[in-house]
Amino acid sequence: MMLWPAVTLLGFLLLTAVVIGLGAQTTARYEREQRAERPSGTRHAAEPVAAVSA
């Protein structure tokens, strides 16, 4: 009687965990690649923007 709702809930929770795991893994890889591109000890600073007169 309650088998299908339980299976559906379990499947939903399992798929949600897979999506979260894949997202965390991809984010970690992206951050590693970003850190590898720039030299250590340097940070990206905001570039000054010149004022535009109309």
KOLLUMVEX-150134 format. One record per residue (C-alpha): residue in three letters; chain; x, y, z. Coordinates in pm, whole numbers. Example, Ala and Ser with C-alpha at 12.3 -4.5 7.8 and 13.67 -1.06 7.14 Angstrom:
BEGIN
+------+------+--------+--------+--------+
| code | unit |     px |     py |     pz |
+------+------+--------+--------+--------+
|  Ala |    A |   1230 |   -450 |    780 |
|  Ser |    A |   1367 |   -106 |    714 |
+------+------+--------+--------+--------+
// end
This chain:
BEGIN
+------+------+--------+--------+--------+
| code | unit |     px |     py |     pz |
+------+------+--------+--------+--------+
|  Met |    A |      0 |      0 |      0 |
|  Met |    A |    264 |    252 |    103 |
|  Leu |    A |    532 |     90 |   -110 |
|  Trp |    A |    515 |    318 |   -414 |
|  Pro |    A |    512 |    648 |   -221 |
|  Ala |    A |    809 |    523 |    -19 |
|  Val |    A |    998 |    417 |   -333 |
|  Thr |    A |    920 |    751 |   -496 |
|  Leu |    A |   1045 |    944 |   -192 |
|  Leu |    A |   1359 |    732 |   -170 |
|  Gly |    A |   1429 |    782 |   -541 |
|  Phe |    A |   1378 |   1156 |   -511 |
|  Leu |    A |   1614 |   1182 |   -216 |
|  Leu |    A |   1872 |    967 |   -392 |
|  Leu |    A |   1861 |   1176 |   -710 |
|  Thr |    A |   1880 |   1496 |   -506 |
|  Ala |    A |   2193 |   1366 |   -333 |
|  Val |    A |   2348 |   1278 |   -671 |
|  Val |    A |   2279 |   1627 |   -809 |
|  Ile |    A |   2426 |   1793 |   -499 |
|  Gly |    A |   2732 |   1569 |   -514 |
|  Leu |    A |   2795 |   1638 |   -881 |
|  Gly |    A |   2748 |   2012 |   -828 |
|  Ala |    A |   2993 |   2019 |   -540 |
|  Gln |    A |   3250 |   1820 |   -739 |
|  Thr |    A |   3218 |   2047 |  -1042 |
|  Thr |    A |   3242 |   2361 |   -829 |
|  Ala |    A |   3556 |   2232 |   -658 |
|  Arg |    A |   3717 |   2153 |   -994 |
|  Tyr |    A |   3627 |   2499 |  -1129 |
|  Glu |    A |   3777 |   2670 |   -823 |
|  Arg |    A |   4097 |   2463 |   -851 |
|  Glu |    A |   4132 |   2563 |  -1216 |
|  Gln |    A |   4075 |   2929 |  -1133 |
|  Arg |    A |   4340 |   2920 |   -858 |
|  Ala |    A |   4586 |   2750 |  -1094 |
|  Glu |    A |   4546 |   3020 |  -1360 |
|  Arg |    A |   4661 |   3311 |  -1145 |
|  Pro |    A |   4991 |   3332 |   -961 |
|  Ser |    A |   4980 |   3259 |   -589 |
|  Gly |    A |   4959 |   3556 |   -358 |
|  Thr |    A |   4786 |   3782 |   -608 |
|  Arg |    A |   4425 |   3871 |   -601 |
|  His |    A |   4212 |   4027 |   -864 |
|  Ala |    A |   4143 |   4386 |   -770 |
|  Ala |    A |   3867 |   4596 |   -913 |
|  Glu |    A |   3985 |   4811 |  -1200 |
|  Pro |    A |   3918 |   5183 |  -1167 |
|  Val |    A |   3658 |   5316 |  -1404 |
|  Ala |    A |   3701 |   5661 |  -1555 |
|  Ala |    A |   3413 |   5901 |  -1511 |
|  Val |    A |   3228 |   5983 |  -1830 |
|  Ser |    A |   3098 |   6335 |  -1875 |
|  Ala |    A |   2792 |   6376 |  -2089 |
+------+------+--------+--------+--------+
// end
